[in-house]
Amino acid sequence: MPAVKIVDTTLRDGHQCLWATRMSTPMMLPVAEKMDRSGFDVIEVMGAVQFDTCVRFLAEDPWARLRALKQRMTKTPLQALIRSKCALSFELQPTDIACLWVERLMANGIDRFIAFDGLHDLDNLVDSLLHAKKLGAHTTGWLIFSDSPIHTDELYVEKAREFLDRCQVDALMIEDTSGILTSERAATLVPALKREIGEVSLGLHVHNLVGLAQRTQIEAVKQGVDHLYTCISPIADGNAPPSVQTTARNLRYLGYDVDLDDGLIDEVSRHFE
């Protein structure tokens, strides 16, 4: 069986979903080095919401957080979000502001970006993604899953091709923020995308709001998904992405290789508990 790579998003999406983004930097640093050695392909650490919460509620410097994490995480690439053309606001910003956001994130420790626009309007992403590529970052295009007559497999194939052709992304990811992607739909959506994108890496990021995540992950991997986004318990499941402990156990039971250090992950889990 092929290896399945795991992206950890505990320090970004996990506490954003379950702890109102209130995990402070001092809560992260004691286990940063253990997370770095746990075998994750990427660790996602920052988005606009984290900046807002650091300043508004935690009285922290978000740039200092990034630098402190990068100092301790020397093996695993760190990933941040590009949210449309908004940078740190919910309003569209000039292109130079969007590009400056990318530049400063990279200067403070970010190696990779994942980018989305809520309406798949890639006019709002192309400039910042091309700028990130020019600066040497790895980029991923985010396909937001919705269940509607408009959001067909054909639409997602079209948007995947647009991400590759216009934004020159290195990888693509299906993002199921509402936790409604079923295994049955994954069985048609993933093969449709893989036929279009070929060897380009395809990830899956699901939230476990209604308990579908593990079945959907398994079917997606069977159909060719390369990366799964997870969190470390207890900052997992419910509104958050699924538990990496459960995901790894399920995949190994089915014969897939998951190259993670379970002992280190358990130590991190106990810290957060």
N, C-alpha and C positions, 0 to 999 in steps of 0.2 A: 504494500500500500504506500502511496506517496505521503510525504510529510505535509502537515498542515501548519502554517505559520500563524502565530498569535500576536495580535496587537493589544497592548494593555492600555486601557483608558480610565483606570481607577482615579488618577490624579487630575483628570479633566472631566469626563462625563459621569463617572460614578458618583462623586460627591456633588456634582452639579444636579444630578437627578434626585438623590436621596438625602443630601445634607444641605440643600439650598446653596451649594458652592462654598460652604463655610469652613472647609478644611484649610487650616492655616499652614503656612510654610513650616513652622516648628513641628507640626504633626507629620509632615512628609519627610523631613530630612533624616530622621533616625533610621528609616528603612530604604532610603534612596539607593544606597550601594547594593543592598540585597536585591532590590528590584532590578537593578542594572545587571546583576549576575544570574537572574532567574531564567534567561533564555528567550525573552520576548524579542520579536523581530523589530518592533518599534514601541516606544512608550509615548503616549499622547498626553501633553501636560498643559496646554494653554489655548484659550480662545478669548473672545471679547468679554464674555461673561465673567471669566476669572479676573480679568483686569478690573472690571467694574466692582466686583465684590471685594477684591483686595483693598481698593481705595475707599469705597463707600462704607464697608462694614467691618473690615479687619484691620484697618489702619496699617496696611503693609505696602511695601514697594513691590509691584509685580515684576519689575525688571530684576530686582534683587533676588526674587524667588527663582526666576529663570537661571540666573547666573549660579546660584547656589546648587540647583539641581544639576546643571551641566557639569559643575565641578565634581560632583559625586557620581554622575552617570556618564562614564567615559567610553563604554562599550556599545551601548544601545542608542540608536538615533532617537532624537526627541522631535515630536510632531506638534504642530499648532494648526488652528483653523483659520481659514479665510472665509468670512461670512459676507457673501455677495460683494458689493463695492462700498460696504458700510464702515470698514475699519472698526472703530470702537463705538460707533453709534448705531442707530436703526434707520438713519437717513443716508441716502446715497452721497458719497463724498467724491471730490475731484480725483482724477487718476493719480496725480502726484501724491496725494495723501494715502491712497491704497498701496502704492508702491513703497512709500516711506514706512508704512506698517510692516510690510514684508522685510524691508532692509533692517529695521531695528530688531525685529524678532530674530533674524539670522545673526545679527551682531551680538545678541545676548544668549545664543545657544541653540536656536532651533535649526534642525537639519532638513526637516520635511514639512510639507504643507498638504492639508486636505481642504478642498474648497467646494462651497455650495452656494447656489442661489435658489431661494424657495420656489421660484417659478421656472427653474431651469433656463433662465435668461442669461446665456453665457456672454452676452455683451458686458455684463457686470463683473465678469471674472477673467476675461482673456488678458487684459493688461497686467494684472497682478500676477497671474500664473506665468505668463511669459517672462515677466521681470524676475520672478523667483527662479525660473529655469536659467535665465541669463546669469544669475548670481551663483548657480551651482546647486540649487536645492532639488530634492526629489519631490514630485508633485502627484497628487491623486485627485481625480474628479469624483464628486459625490453625486450619485443618482438617488434622489429622494423618492422612496416608494410611497405610492398612494393607491388606494383601491377605488377606481372610478372607471366609467366608460372611456374616458380620455387616456388614462394611464395604462396603455396596452404594452405588451412586450415590444411591439414595433416602435412605439414612442421611445422606450428606453434604449433600444438599439440605435435609433436616430440620434439621441442625445449622447450616447457613448461615442459614436463616430464623430460628433461635433466636438466633444471634449478632446479627442485624439487629434483631430485635424486642425482645429482652431487654437486650442490651448496647449497642445503638445504635451499632455500629461503623461507621466510614466506608468500610471496605474489607474484603475477605476474601483469604485466601491458602491455597493447597494446599501442605502441607509434607510432602515425601517424604524423611524422615530416613534411611530404609534404602536408598534408591536403587532401589526395585523397581517404581516406576510406569512402565509401558510406554507407548509411543505409542498402542497399540491401546486401552488403558484410558483414556488421556487423551482419546481421540476420543469416548468416551461420557460421561466424568465432567465435562469442561469444559462441553460444551453443556447438560448437565442443570443444572449450577450457574448458567450464564448465563441460562437460561430462568427460573429462580427469582429471581435477584437483579437482573436488568435491567441498568441502567446503572452499578450499583455496581462499582467496580474489583475485578478478580480477579487475584491474583498466583500465581506458581508458584516454589517453592523446592525444588529437588531436589539430592540428593547423588549423586556420580558413582562410587559404590562398584563397580558392575559394568558401567560404561560406557554406560548407557542415557540419560544426561542430555541430550545434544545432540539425539537423535532425539525424545525426549519433549518437550523445549522447543519444537522446531519444530512438532510436531503441536499442542501446546497453544496456541501463538500462532495457528496456522491456525484453531483452534476458538474463539478470542476472548480468550485470556489477555492482560492488559494490561501486567503487570509480571513481569520475570524477576529472580531473585536470583542473583548471580554473585560470584566473587572474582577478584582480580587475580593472575595467575601471578607467582611460583611457588607462591603460597598458594592453590591451586585444584586441583580434580579429586581423584581417589582418594576418600578419606572426605569431602572438602570439596565445596562447590558447584562447578559447572563454571567454567572459565576465561572471563572476560568477553571476552578477545581472540578466542577461538574462537567464542563465542556471537555476538558482533557480526559476525564475518566470515560465519558461516552465514546469519544473518538478512539481511544486505545482499545476499548472493548470491541470495537468494530474493526480493529486491525490497522488503524492509521498511526503514523509516527508523529508524536507531539514532543518536541525536544525542549521540555521545561524541567526545571529543578523543583520538584514538588516540595522538598524540605524547606527550601528558601521561601517559596510562596506561602507555605504554612506559617513560617515565622512572621512574614509580613502580615498575613491574615490575623494572627494573634495580636500583633501591634495595633491594628486598626480596630479590632474588637475591643 
